[in-house]
């Protein structure tokens, strides 16, 4: 199983969720680039896949092309 990366809340240190499911992504560098300044941590293996949601399925990122194409973003 490959490492799943999650976003840790800045104050609570809880993993960020959407709809009660932990938001995860398979690429730490991509996640760090997309969510600049966020603390990215390995998602604990004790959290089963059915309790996670891939970042690409989050409504805020539905317009992105996956795999990620950075040229689609304006920074």
Long-range contacts (C-beta under 8 A, 24 or more apart in sequence): 1-45, 2-26, 3-28, 3-42, 3-43, 4-42, 4-43, 4-52, 5-31, 5-40, 5-41, 5-42, 5-43, 6-40, 6-41, 6-42, 6-43, 6-52, 7-31, 7-35, 7-38, 7-39, 7-40, 7-41, 8-38, 8-39, 8-40, 8-41, 10-38, 10-39, 15-41, 15-43, 15-47, 18-53, 18-58, 19-53, 21-51, 21-52, 21-53, 22-47, 22-51, 22-52, 22-53, 23-52, 23-53, 23-55, 23-58, 24-52, 24-53, 24-54, 24-55, 25-54, 25-55, 25-56, 26-54, 27-68, 30-68, 31-55, 33-70, 34-61, 34-68
